[in-house]
Amino acid sequence: MARETGTLSLLFRVSTRLCALPLEHVVETMRPQPVERFAGAPAFVMGVAVIRGDAVPVVDVAAVLAAADSAVSRFVTVRAGARRVALAVGAVVGIVSVPAGSPQAPPLLGEARAEAIAALGTLDGELLCVLDSARMVPDSLWDALEAGGVRR
């Protein structure tokens, strides 16, 4: 009998939610860095941090998922196309294989930014949100960053 393969993913917690990101998009995990607010950024963007010499937007994943406020203990830097984004998360849990064919995110996510959620499923009886790193930051913010709108 053939065994179903999955996608190796970084597993982390945001508030009470369990989340995953495909490992191929993860650059690194680190302690939170200083963040400077960015005028005109959406509420879920905490600001910009200097990571490895570059200005990188920092996304509050709890705000993206419309979850209860969560203590941030780690940044997970991910690739978003040719760019990088730092995700502010609670705790990094480990690496797991997320089965292929996970159900797509339903339209009843309420205030959560549904476009940032690639799929919903379960893992060990717990709801699992698989995130799409490429859709974490809106194009308008990338445009402002590239136009030099970041003040240090």
C-alpha positions, 0 to 999 in steps of 0.5 A, a space after each residue: 500500500 502506497 504511503 501518502 506523502 506530505 509537505 515538510 512544514 514548520 509548526 508553531 503556535 499563535 495564541 491558542 492556534 496551531 499553524 504551519 508554513 511549508 519549510 521550503 519558504 522558511 528562512 530562519 527563526 530568531 528572537 524578536 528584533 526591534 520593530 519600528 512602526 510604519 505609517 499607513 501599514 495595515 493593523 496586522 503589520 507591526 512595522 519594520 525590523 532590520 534583519 540581516 541588514 534589510 528592512 523587513 516587514 513584521 506581520 503579527 500572525 495573531 492579528 492575521 488570524 483574528 486570534 486573541 493577543 499573543 505573546 511574541 517569543 519568536 520571529 519566523 523569517 519567510 520567503 514571500 516571492 523574492 522578498 522576505 517577511 518576518 512573522 511574529 509568533 508565540 512558540 515554534 513547536 517543530 517540523 512535521 509532515 502536513 498531508 497533501 490534499 489538506 482542505 482549502 480554507 473555508 469562507 467562514 474565517 470571519 475577520 481573519 485575512 483568508 487570503 493568507 491562509 492556504 488551507 485548514 486541516 487537523 493535526 493530532 485532533 487539533 485545528 491546523 492553519 497552513 499559511 501562505 507566506 507570499 500573501 502575508 503582506 499586501 502589495 501596497 505595503 511592498 510598494 511603499 517599502 520599495 519607494 523608500 517610505 521606511 524611516 529609521 
